[in-house]
Amino acid sequence: MVKSDEVFYKICFDSLQEGICVANQDGVIMMNNYAIEEIFGYNEGELLGKKIELLMPEANREAHRNFFDAYLKNQKKRKISKGREFFGLHKNGSILDLEIGLNYFELNGEIYAKALVSEISARKRRENRIRAYNRTLEDEVKKGTNQLTAVVKELERSNKMLKDEIKDRISAEIKVKKAFEKEKKLNLMQTKFVSLASHEFKTPLSGILTSAGLIEKYNQQQPHEKIENHVNTIKTLVYQLNSMLDDFLYLERVESDDYVFQVSEFKMCDLVSSIVKDSQPLLKEGQWIDVVQCHSPADILHDQKVVGIIIRNVLHNAIKYSLSHSKIEMKIELKDQLTITIRDWGIGIPKEAADHVFDRFFRARNAFPVQGTGIGLNIVKRHMDKLRGTIRVESEENEGTTVILKLPIIKKEVSEFLKVNI
């Protein structure tokens, strides 16, 4: 080989980024390029004549010699793309991550081994980071999967509980509905029985009232104060009992679907005057009814009978639960709607009973000494609801009660609309 050729090949070898090292069959380095020296930290020419084992850790040298001997005997070429990873020893003693590709050639009867060496520490670090990241990612995925599995199981358990709860609730609703229908039928039967009994009581009471009237008439010929007092007592008690029986009869109409609104024109003030007049026998000693602002001659369109029932029940309550020598005030307003306000200064309603005043048969604790059925306001509330009106009760114990009734004014063009069952 001419000198010019050696220089050429040396330049070619040194310009490669991978390290090239050529050793004879005794493992002595015969040639290397600059990249080998840079990888292992040696100066130029320092490796020539040295054993190849110098470039690997002590622990790996014997295995390498065995591998190198076997390699020379087999003379099997290894492609550089499938290089073997191994550890190298830097001159300063640090361990290097390397990749080597081996090949052999023969020259002048001698066998030489050629190694192509790449330093892969940076790649190994990247790979290690990637592996660590992958492990972390796998752990996170596993953790997330476990959490998701737990959530799914909890959802399945919750869904089962919800289905069971819905099933139980539906079953309970069916039972409640059946019980309600049964109770409704029993209430209707009870109401019809009370209504029948009330009708039966009406006839003898009418006779008693007639007889009392005759006694009063005969007493006028020879007046006797005690007879007059007893007759007044009889008439008062008959009126009270009649009022009570009327409540039961109205209750049947509310419970059944038989009653149909009978819309007609009438004068509101005339109706109020009639109710006040009929209520006179119920007044206690010294009681009086003061009707405020009822001078309108105009006719209104409504069910006169139902409106009368509403006013009569509220007014009779005010009379019953007021003391002697007290005023019951009634105020009638006809504007955009019919407003009826009835106020008394009686025993009032205890605070704890305020939410139950419309409950059927309910009576507050301070009402027990006074005769009553506890259905008056219940009837009023039901009728007001059917007439699309409102009722409000304002009361304080021992201070009196105010009942405000508001009914829409029916126009002729919609009177047919209200002819429905209540």
C-alpha positions in Angstrom: 0.0 0.0 0.0 1.6 3.3 -1.1 1.9 6.1 1.4 -0.6 8.3 -0.5 -3.2 5.5 -0.2 -2.7 5.3 3.6 -3.3 9.0 4.0 -6.4 8.7 1.9 -7.8 5.8 4.0 -6.9 7.5 7.2 -8.8 10.6 6.3 -11.8 8.4 5.3 -11.7 6.5 8.6 -11.2 9.6 10.8 -14.1 11.4 9.1 -16.6 8.8 10.2 -18.8 9.6 13.2 -18.8 5.9 14.3 -15.6 4.5 15.7 -13.6 1.9 13.7 -11.2 -0.4 15.3 -9.2 -3.3 13.6 -7.6 -6.0 15.8 -5.7 -9.1 14.8 -6.5 -12.6 15.9 -4.5 -12.1 19.1 -6.8 -9.2 20.1 -4.1 -6.5 19.4 -5.4 -3.2 18.0 -3.8 -2.6 14.6 -5.7 0.4 13.5 -8.4 2.8 14.8 -9.9 6.1 13.7 -10.3 9.3 15.6 -13.9 8.6 16.7 -12.7 5.5 18.7 -10.2 7.7 20.6 -12.8 10.3 21.2 -15.4 7.7 22.4 -13.0 6.1 24.9 -11.0 9.2 25.8 -7.6 8.3 24.4 -5.0 10.5 22.6 -4.1 9.9 19.0 -2.2 6.7 18.4 -2.4 5.8 22.1 -4.5 2.6 21.4 -2.3 1.1 18.7 -0.7 -2.1 19.9 -2.9 -2.4 23.0 -5.2 -5.3 23.7 -8.8 -4.8 22.7 -9.9 -5.8 26.2 -8.6 -2.5 27.4 -11.8 -0.9 26.0 -14.2 -2.9 28.2 -14.8 -3.4 31.9 -12.8 -6.0 33.8 -16.0 -8.1 34.4 -16.7 -8.4 30.7 -13.2 -9.2 29.4 -13.2 -13.0 29.8 -16.6 -13.3 28.2 -15.4 -11.1 25.4 -12.3 -13.2 24.7 -14.4 -16.3 24.6 -16.8 -14.6 22.2 -14.0 -13.2 20.1 -12.3 -16.7 19.7 -15.6 -18.3 18.8 -16.3 -15.5 16.4 -13.0 -16.0 14.6 -13.5 -19.8 14.4 -17.1 -19.3 13.0 -16.1 -16.3 10.9 -19.8 -15.2 10.8 -20.5 -11.8 9.6 -22.7 -9.5 11.7 -24.6 -6.7 10.0 -24.0 -3.3 11.6 -27.7 -2.6 11.7 -28.1 -5.5 14.1 -25.2 -4.4 16.3 -24.7 -5.9 19.7 -25.1 -3.6 22.7 -22.3 -3.8 25.3 -20.5 -1.9 28.0 -17.3 0.0 27.3 -14.6 1.3 29.6 -13.6 5.0 29.3 -10.0 5.9 30.0 -11.2 7.8 33.1 -12.9 4.5 34.4 -16.5 5.5 33.6 -18.8 2.9 31.9 -20.0 3.6 28.4 -23.2 2.3 26.7 -22.0 1.1 23.2 -23.3 -0.7 20.2 -20.8 -2.8 18.1 -21.0 -4.4 14.7 -18.4 -7.0 13.9 -17.0 -8.1 10.6 -13.8 -9.9 9.6 -11.5 -10.0 6.6 -8.3 -11.9 5.6 -5.1 -10.2 4.4 -1.8 -12.0 3.6 -3.0 -15.1 5.4 -3.9 -13.2 8.6 -7.4 -12.9 9.9 -8.4 -9.5 11.2 -11.6 -8.4 13.1 -13.1 -5.0 12.3 -15.5 -3.4 14.8 -17.8 -0.5 14.1 -18.5 1.1 17.4 -21.3 3.7 18.3 -21.7 5.5 21.6 -25.4 5.2 22.6 -25.5 6.7 26.1 -27.8 9.5 24.9 -30.1 7.0 23.2 -30.1 4.8 26.2 -31.0 7.7 28.4 -33.8 8.5 26.1 -34.9 4.9 26.1 -34.7 4.7 29.8 -36.8 7.9 30.1 -39.3 6.5 27.7 -39.5 3.2 29.5 -39.9 5.1 32.8 -42.6 7.2 31.3 -44.3 4.1 29.9 -44.2 2.5 33.3 -45.6 5.6 34.9 -48.3 5.7 32.1 -49.0 2.0 32.6 -49.4 2.6 36.4 -51.6 5.6 35.8 -53.7 3.6 33.3 -53.9 0.7 35.7 -54.8 3.0 38.5 -57.4 4.8 36.3 -58.8 1.4 35.2 -59.1 0.3 38.8 -60.8 3.5 39.7 -63.1 3.2 36.7 -63.9 -0.4 37.6 -64.7 0.7 41.1 -66.9 3.5 39.8 -68.7 1.2 37.4 -69.3 -1.3 40.2 -70.6 1.5 42.5 -72.8 2.7 39.6 -74.1 -0.8 39.1 -74.8 -1.1 42.8 -76.5 2.3 42.9 -78.6 1.4 39.8 -79.7 -1.8 41.5 -80.6 0.1 44.6 -82.4 2.7 42.5 -84.3 0.1 40.6 -85.3 -1.6 43.9 -86.3 1.8 45.3 -88.3 2.7 42.3 -90.0 -0.7 42.4 -90.8 -0.3 46.1 -92.0 3.3 45.5 -94.3 2.2 42.7 -95.6 -0.6 44.9 -96.2 1.9 47.7 -97.9 4.3 45.3 -100.2 1.6 44.1 -101.0 0.7 47.7 -101.6 4.3 48.6 -103.8 4.8 45.6 -105.9 1.8 46.5 -106.1 2.9 50.1 -107.1 6.4 48.9 -109.8 5.1 46.7 -111.1 2.9 49.5 -111.0 5.8 51.9 -112.8 8.0 49.3 -115.5 5.4 48.9 -115.9 5.1 52.7 -116.0 8.9 53.1 -118.7 9.0 50.4 -120.7 6.3 52.1 -120.3 8.0 55.4 -121.3 11.4 53.9 -124.4 9.9 52.2 -125.4 8.3 55.5 -125.0 11.6 57.4 -126.9 13.3 54.6 -129.7 10.8 54.9 -129.9 11.2 58.6 -129.8 15.0 58.2 -132.8 14.8 55.9 -134.6 12.7 58.5 -133.8 15.3 61.2 -135.1 18.2 59.1 -138.7 17.1 59.2 -139.1 16.9 63.1 -137.1 20.1 63.4 -139.5 21.8 61.1 -142.3 20.6 63.3 -140.6 21.8 66.4 -140.0 25.2 64.9 -143.7 25.4 63.8 -144.9 24.5 67.3 -142.6 27.1 68.8 -144.1 29.7 66.5 -147.6 28.7 67.6 -146.6 28.9 71.3 -145.1 32.3 70.6 -148.4 33.4 68.9 -150.6 32.1 71.8 -148.3 33.8 74.3 -148.9 37.1 72.6 -152.5 37.0 73.9 -151.4 36.6 77.5 -147.7 37.5 77.5 -145.5 35.5 79.8 -141.8 36.4 80.0 -140.6 32.9 80.8 -142.6 31.3 78.0 -141.2 33.9 75.6 -137.6 33.1 76.7 -138.1 29.4 76.3 -139.6 29.8 72.9 -136.6 31.9 71.8 -134.3 29.3 73.2 -136.1 26.6 71.3 -136.0 28.6 68.0 -132.3 29.4 68.5 -131.4 25.8 69.1 -133.5 24.7 66.1 -131.7 27.2 63.9 -128.3 26.0 65.2 -129.2 22.4 64.6 -130.6 23.3 61.1 -127.4 25.1 60.3 -125.4 22.0 61.4 -127.6 19.7 59.3 -127.2 22.1 56.3 -123.4 21.7 56.7 -123.7 17.9 56.4 -126.0 18.2 53.3 -123.6 20.6 51.6 -120.8 18.2 52.4 -122.6 15.5 50.4 -122.9 17.8 47.5 -119.2 18.6 47.6 -118.2 15.0 47.9 -120.4 13.8 45.0 -120.4 14.9 41.4 -124.1 15.6 41.3 -124.1 19.4 41.8 -124.0 21.6 38.7 -123.4 25.3 38.8 -126.6 27.3 38.3 -125.4 30.7 37.0 -127.9 33.5 37.3 -128.1 37.2 37.7 -128.9 38.6 41.2 -128.2 41.6 43.4 -125.4 40.9 45.8 -126.6 43.3 48.4 -130.0 41.7 48.5 -128.4 38.3 49.0 -126.3 39.7 51.9 -129.4 41.3 53.5 -131.3 38.0 53.3 -128.4 36.1 54.9 -128.0 38.7 57.7 -131.8 38.6 58.4 -131.8 34.8 58.6 -128.8 34.9 60.9 -130.5 37.1 63.5 -131.9 34.2 65.6 -128.3 32.9 66.0 -126.9 36.2 67.5 -125.9 36.1 71.1 -127.1 38.8 73.5 -125.8 42.2 72.5 -124.3 40.9 69.2 -124.9 42.8 65.9 -123.8 42.5 62.3 -122.5 45.7 60.6 -122.6 45.5 56.8 -120.2 48.0 55.3 -120.5 49.4 51.7 -123.2 47.3 50.2 -125.3 49.8 48.3 -124.7 48.6 44.7 -128.0 48.0 42.7 -126.1 46.3 40.0 -126.7 42.6 39.2 -123.8 40.1 39.3 -123.6 36.8 37.4 -122.8 33.8 39.7 -124.3 30.8 41.4 -126.4 32.6 44.0 -127.0 29.4 46.1 -123.2 28.6 46.3 -122.2 32.2 47.1 -124.9 32.1 49.8 -123.5 28.9 51.3 -120.0 30.4 51.4 -121.0 33.7 53.1 -123.5 32.0 55.5 -120.8 29.5 56.7 -118.2 32.2 57.4 -120.8 34.5 59.0 -122.2 31.8 61.3 -118.6 30.9 62.3 -118.0 34.5 63.3 -121.2 34.6 65.3 -120.4 31.3 67.1 -116.9 32.1 68.0 -117.6 35.7 69.1 -118.6 36.8 72.6 -121.8 38.5 73.6 -122.0 42.3 73.0 -119.6 42.2 70.1 -119.7 43.3 66.5 -119.4 41.2 63.4 -118.3 43.3 60.5 -119.0 42.4 56.8 -117.6 44.4 53.9 -118.7 43.8 50.3 -116.6 45.2 47.4 -117.6 44.9 43.7 -114.7 45.9 41.4 -112.7 43.7 39.1 -113.7 40.9 41.4 -116.1 40.2 44.2 -114.4 40.7 47.6 -116.2 39.7 50.8 -114.5 40.4 54.1 -116.0 39.1 57.4 -114.3 40.1 60.6 -115.0 39.3 64.3 -113.4 40.1 67.6 -113.9 36.6 69.1 -111.7 33.9 70.5 -109.5 33.7 67.4 -107.4 30.8 66.1 -104.3 29.5 68.0 -101.1 29.8 66.0 -100.5 26.0 65.9 -104.0 25.5 64.4 -103.6 28.0 61.5 -102.5 25.4 59.0 -105.4 23.1 59.7 -108.4 25.5 59.5 -109.6 24.0 56.2 -109.2 20.4 57.3 -112.5 18.5 57.6 -113.8 18.0 61.1 -110.8 19.9 62.5 -111.5 22.1 65.6 -108.9 24.2 67.4 -108.4 23.5 71.2 -110.2 26.8 72.2 -113.2 25.9 70.0 -114.4 22.8 71.9 -116.7 24.6 74.3 -118.6 26.0 71.3 -121.0 23.7 69.4 -119.8 23.0 65.8 -119.0 20.3 63.3 -115.6 21.5 62.0 -116.7 21.2 58.4 -117.8 24.8 57.7 -114.5 26.2 56.4 -113.8 22.9 54.6 -117.0 23.3 52.6 -116.2 27.0 51.9 -112.7 26.1 50.7 -114.0 23.4 48.3 -116.6 25.7 46.9 -114.1 28.6 46.5 -111.7 26.3 44.6 -114.5 25.2 42.3 -115.4 28.8 41.6 -111.7 29.6 41.0 -111.7 32.0 44.0 -109.5 32.4 47.0 -110.0 32.4 50.7 -107.5 33.8 53.3 -107.8 33.6 57.1 -106.0 36.1 59.3 -106.4 35.4 63.0 -104.8 35.7 66.4 -105.9 34.0 69.5 -108.2 36.1 71.7 -108.0 38.9 69.2 -110.5 37.8 66.6 -110.5 36.5 63.0 -110.8 38.0 59.5 -111.8 36.0 56.5 -111.2 37.4 53.1 -113.1 35.8 50.2 -112.3 36.8 46.6 -114.4 35.5 43.6 -114.0 36.3 39.9 -116.8 38.2 38.4 -118.4 35.9 35.8 -119.1 37.4 32.4 -122.1 36.3 30.4 -120.0 35.0 27.5 -118.2 32.6 29.8 -121.2 31.6 32.0 -121.6 28.4 30.0 -118.0 27.5 30.8 -118.8 27.3 34.5 -121.7 24.9 34.1 -119.6 21.9 35.1 -119.8 19.4 38.0 -118.1 20.4 41.2 
